[in-house]
Amino acid sequence: MPLAWSVVGERDLNCVRLLALASPEIEVLAIIISFGNTDAKSSYVNVLKIYQALARHVAQFPQETSRFPGLTPKRKTILAMGEDHPLQGDLHSAQYFHGRDGLAGITQRHPDLNVDDEIPTSHPQLQFTAKSGAEVALELIKSEPGRIISYLALGPLTNLAKLIRLDRDAVRDRIGRVVCMGGALDVPGNTSPVAEFNFFADPYAVKELLLPNDPGHGIPLNRFLLLPLDITTPHELSFPYYKDTVDPAFSTTAAPSRAAGKAPLVHFTSAFLERTREVMVEFGKDAMELHDIAAVWCALENPPVRSEASPDALPALREGWKASKRKFDIERSGELTRGMLVVDRRDDQGAYAPGSNRAEVQAELERHHFEHAGAYESTAIPARVEIESPPPTTAQGGPHDAASQTVQAQTEGIPCITQTPGPAALVKLLIERVWGVPVKA
C-alpha cells in the first residue's frame, strides 16, 4: 500500500516512523514535514536522526535488516518541506512539551545521536527535493494508479489543505484514503481544556477540508477517517512495561541512556523517551499516549478500497474496527476555545445545563439509574451547530464488507473511529515490530 504522510517532529511520531519502516504492508512514498510541536527544520533533522539510528542498528545486527523493509525500499522515500505556518492566524507550537528539537532535548543530552550533516545532498534511503510538500503529494497522486495512495495526516492539516488547493479535482478523484489524528469530541483537549493540538494549530485548515460551505470543495468523506483523542488516548505504552520488555536500564534524565551495551535502536528510543517519561509523570501517568501510532495502525489495517460505496457511506473497515459519523463545527478564533470541536447537544435529554457541575449532575443521573438516550454522553455546553443523531444499528460482516459498517449509511457528519482491536493489540504490534521482542498474546 503506497503511503504519503504529513508529519511534525514529536516523540511518538518517531515511534510512528520506526513502525512504518518495520511494516511490510506499506511503501512510504513521501514524508512531508510540517510546523507543529516544533519548527519544521528540527522535524526535518529528526527524520535524518531516525534513519541514522536504524543504519547503525543494522550495521551492528545485520541479521535484523529484513525486519525493516523500509530501509531497502524499491524507490527512495521523498523528504519534502511542508508549510511552516497555518492558513490563517497566529503560529503555535508545543516546544514547551516536546522540547526545542521535538525530541525532548536529546540534541543537547545525547550529542552522539546527532547527524553530522543536517542538509545532506544524498542519502541511501531518502530523496531530497526543493519542491513543496503539496507539490510532491500531488505529483504522487497523479502518477500512481487512482485511489491506492493513503495520506496520513499526523500534524496540522495545513499541508493537506494546500494540496487540495493545488488541484481540487485530481485530489478528490484520485486520493485513496486520508487517515487523520486530530480533535477532541467528548473528552478534554491536550493543548487547552477544549482543543487537541493538531486542530488547535490550524483550525482554518480543518474547516476548509472537513466543513466547507460547499461539500464538493473538501476531502471526500467516504475516504476519510478521523481518530480524535477520544479513541487514541486509551492507547498507551507503559514505561515500566517498556523497561521490562525493551530496555532494563531505562529510567529518566537523572540516569540517561548510555550507548554502551545497548542495541543502537534501543539507545535511540530510550534517549528520547526518558524525558517524555518525566513530563508524563508530571501529568499523573507513567506511560506514553500513542495518539499518532494509533493512526498509523489504522492506516496499516485499513488500506484504500478502490470501489468505495456511495459518497455518503462510511469508509469500509476491517474486523475489529468501527466508525461513526459525528457532526461538529470548529472554533477558529476564540481566545480560549481555538480548535474546539463544538457539538450541539441541546436536543439530547441527557445534556447538562450550561454552567452546571457535571460531576454532580452525572452522580445524580446515576443515582436515579438514568439511561442515556443518545449515542454519546454530553461533555460540552450547547452551541449553534447541527444537532447529532444516534448512529444506526451496526451489523457484523467480514473484512471490507460494507455490511460490517452500517445497515443504513449515515448521510451527514465526519467519519470518526470509535473502536479499534484494542490497546493491547497495538502495544504488541509496536513492541514486536520496532524492537523485535516477542509478546505473548
Disulfide bonds with the S-S distance in Angstrom:
none
